Each structure stands twice: as structure tokens, then as C-alpha cells.
Amino acid sequence: MPFWGTRPELAEVIAPARSGALRVETDHSPLSAAPQAFDRLRRGGVRGRVVLVPD
């Protein structure tokens, strides 16, 4: 369920990430592997986010 908050609430959430207190796991996949990356996302096989990069 999406949550929409105020600008001050957003700043409060972003502050720990900027300070390094939060670590977001990021997986980089080539653009040509986008279908496989989306499949992993659908199946819940990704912790964090996937960033597609040019081949």
C-alpha cells in the first residue's frame, strides 16, 4: 500500500540514508537482462533494488 507523506516527513526518512545509517542493497544488471531482473523482482528474489545499466 503506498504512503504519501509531507515534505518534512520525507526529509526525516531521507536523513538516515544520507548519513549512512541505512544501507540499501543494490544489484546492477545489464539492460539486456531486464526481463530476468523484472522476473526476480516479481518473485521476491531481490533485496533492495535493481539498477539497469547499458550493456
Residue pairs with C-beta under 8 A, 6 or more apart in sequence:
5 13
16 22
17 24
24 48
24 49
25 47
25 48
25 49
26 48
26 49
26 50
26 51
27 37
27 46
27 48
27 49
27 50
27 51
28 50
28 51
28 52
28 53
29 36
29 37
29 50
29 51
29 52
29 53
30 52
30 53
30 54
30 55
31 52
31 53
31 54
31 55
32 55
33 52
34 52
37 46
37 50
37 52
40 46
40 50
41 50
